Amino acid sequence: MDKLDPINPIAFELGPLSVHWYGVIIGTGLLLGLLLALRESDKRGLKKEIFLDLILFAVPISIICARIYYVIFQWDYYVQHPGEIIAIWNGGIAIHGALIGAVLTAIVFCRVKKISFWKVADIAAPSLLLGQAIGRWGNFINQEAYGGEVSRQFLENLMIPDWIINQMYIDGVSGLAYYHPTFLYESLWNILGVIILLLLRKVNLKRGELFLTYVIWYSIGRFFIEGMRTDSLMLTDTLRMAQFISIVLIVGAVLTLIVRRVKGFSNARYKDM
């Protein structure tokens, strides 16, 4: 079977400037996540300017951290192709790197502004997961973040449309073949997580617990889905870096939740002004 024509990764061109779908999709995720956070911040007594100011710092820092994280674990390649280090439009940004950058930026920002990091993090949690769900479709366009080889019949049995199935016909690990759409699995997992987090807002959990639930939810899904991928960043010959980080985050989030409850650090509630 001949290679099916993949989706053009370039969305449109403005003179010499090529705008890639990857960037458009990432930008769309950021915008929708911001709108969701702005709507909720107004209800929780935070000025909208807080998130508008925060995103001005968090977005560029997160992108830089995401790229640095990816390049570090692919250094054998990039040391031979240094000109491609900044070519993020071709893919190659790690969400864990982005999250590290975003969280550190938010911690410093909240201290400077003298506001609760946990309150900001709780409000932002569904927005982060929504952005991640949308951002995975950038991987789809670039034909990356896919899993092991499968048959076309397997994909058809998943009841997904042909335009997704055709894009999963990739010159991958063993040549031209169909591969697991792990980007789709993670995107759907994240969308389900967004719904759960929005419902948990009504439960009025203690402050910080909505964000910690996000960390646990995302990390559980990422751990299992990462095990299906064939293009993972590897920590060792058998251990994927994302799986290791996911385990660390799950354990860390659970311990933080317990300690905050036991020590009384989380007496304030999500809906408290």
DAQUI-V676865 format. One record per pair of residues at least 12 apart in sequence whose ideal C-beta (glycine too) atoms are under 8 Angstrom apart, sorted by the first residue. I is the first residue (numbers start at 1). J is the second residue. Records with the same first field share a line. If there is no record, write none. Layout:
I: J  J
This chain:
1: 169  176
3: 169  171  176
4: 166  167  169
6: 143  166  167  170
7: 21  141  163  167
8: 21
9: 21  22  141  142
11: 24
18: 89
20: 89  90  141
21: 138  141
22: 88  89  90  91  138  141  142
23: 89  138
25: 134  135  137  138  141
26: 134  135  138
28: 134
29: 130  131  132  133  134  135
30: 55  59  131
32: 127  130  131  134
33: 124  127  128  130  131
34: 51  52  55  127
36: 126  127  130
37: 51  123  124  127
38: 51  52
40: 123  126  201
41: 123
44: 119  123  270  271  273
45: 273
46: 115  119  120  123
50: 113  115  120
51: 120  123  124
53: 109
54: 105  106  109  120
57: 105  109
58: 101  102  105  106  109
61: 101  102  104  105
62: 97  98  99  101  102  105
63: 88  93  98  101
64: 101
65: 97  98  100  101
66: 93  94  95  97  98  101
67: 85  86  88  92  93  97
68: 97
69: 93  94  96  97  98  100
70: 92  93  94  97  233
71: 85  92
73: 94  233  234  235  241
74: 92  233
90: 142
91: 138  139  142  144
94: 233  242
95: 132  135
96: 241  242  245
99: 128
102: 128
103: 121
106: 120  121  124
116: 207  268
118: 207  208  211  266
119: 207  268
121: 208  210  211
122: 207  208  209  210  211  270
124: 211
125: 197  210  211  213  214
126: 194  197  198  201  214
128: 214
129: 190  193  194  197  214  217  218
130: 190  191  194
132: 186  190  218
133: 186  187  188  190  191  194
134: 187
136: 183  184  186  187  190
137: 183  187
139: 183
140: 164  167  181  183  184
141: 167
143: 167  168  170
144: 183  231
145: 182  183  186  229  231
146: 168  170  172  179  180  181  182  183  229  230  231
147: 179  180  181  182  228  229  230
148: 173  179  180  228  230
149: 172  173  174  177  178  179
150: 178  179  180
151: 178
152: 165  169  178
154: 178
155: 168  178  181
158: 181
160: 181  184
164: 181  184
165: 178
168: 180  181
172: 230
173: 230
179: 230
180: 228
182: 225  228  229
185: 225  228
186: 221  222  225
189: 221  225
190: 218  221
193: 214  217  218  221
196: 213  217
197: 210  213  214  217
200: 213
201: 270
204: 269  270  271
205: 269  270
206: 260  261  266  267  268  269  270
207: 266  268  269  270  272
208: 256  257  260  265  266
209: 257  260  266  270
210: 270
212: 253  254  256  257
215: 249  250  252  253
216: 249  250  253  254
219: 245  246  247  249  250  253
220: 246  250
222: 242  243  246
223: 242  243  246  247  250
226: 240  242  243  246
227: 240  243
